[in-house]
Amino acid sequence: MGRLTGRVALITGAARGQGRAHAVRLATEGADIIAIDLCEQLPGSPYELATAQDLADTAKLVTEIGRRIVSVKADVRKQAELEAAVAEGTAALGRLDVVVANAGYLSFASFVEMTDDLYHEMIDVQMHGMYYTCKATVPYLIEQGTGGSIVIISSIAGLRGFPNQVHYNMAKHAVVGLMRSLANELAPHFIRANCVHPSSVNTKMTQNEVIWRLFAPDRPDPTADDVRAAFTELNLLPVPWLEAEDIAGAVAWLASEDARYVTGVTLPVDAGWTAKFN
């Protein structure tokens, strides 16, 4: 028996990276999964985003564990699409217990060069998308009446400021306010809300040419090996980046009864980055 046996978890951005790791880990803990992803490219993303095949691959991994999964292509920027996804998933799986608001991406521009399109695209995905995810799921959790756990994936950029990504920093800070409000409002329903704040994670968001060039500008064709030392220097623990499964472990704990009295928390999972630069 896993810690989440009999539960259903909804995860946005589930096709790849952290979202896939969350789906696999929660399924390993016994949960059935509602997996949501856009499965399209966004104009502002400097790297390739997940595809429909990626989402299908996530579904295959979950079914191989022996859990059920409902995969839905939906845009977190559109509440109606999320509400439809929740309706489809809960109709098939019978309930909803865990919400992991994870969908996101990363783009770069200095503040003075930030275009309105780049700014609004990021805010719509990473701030409004988290809000709409909660808006589509919280009424169901309240009506169901058995409590629940909401885990919002923020970032160390939700605790500190970084140059050349003001739109990302704003969104990641904003969702902390969303989480804290939900923790207060939903506590009478025994619905908990928390944020997880990863540092660099070994996914496409970090492992792409744009990031490598930022950290190794003198290299003509940089690779992950060229930036490994620079990333390691950022952390207290001597590792360059975390694996998606490391974040998923924290999410699984927050989703479980082991954390039944944990709410309103900002939890860094960052190899000591925040402590080093406190």
Secondary structure, DSSP 8 states (H G I E B T S, - for coil): --TTTT-EEEEESTTSHHHHHHHHHHHHTT-EEEEEE--S--TT-SS----HHHHHHHHHHHHHHT--EEEEE--TT-HHHHHHHHHHHHHHHS---EEEE-------B-GGG--HHHHHHHHIIIIIHHHHHHHHHHHHHHHHTS-EEEEEE--GGGTS--TTBHHHHHHHHHHHHHHHHHHHHHGGGTEEEEEEEE-SBSSTTTSSHHHHHHH-TT-SS--HHHHHHHHHHHSSSS-S-B-HHHHHHHHHHHHSGGGTT--S-EEEESTTHHHHT-
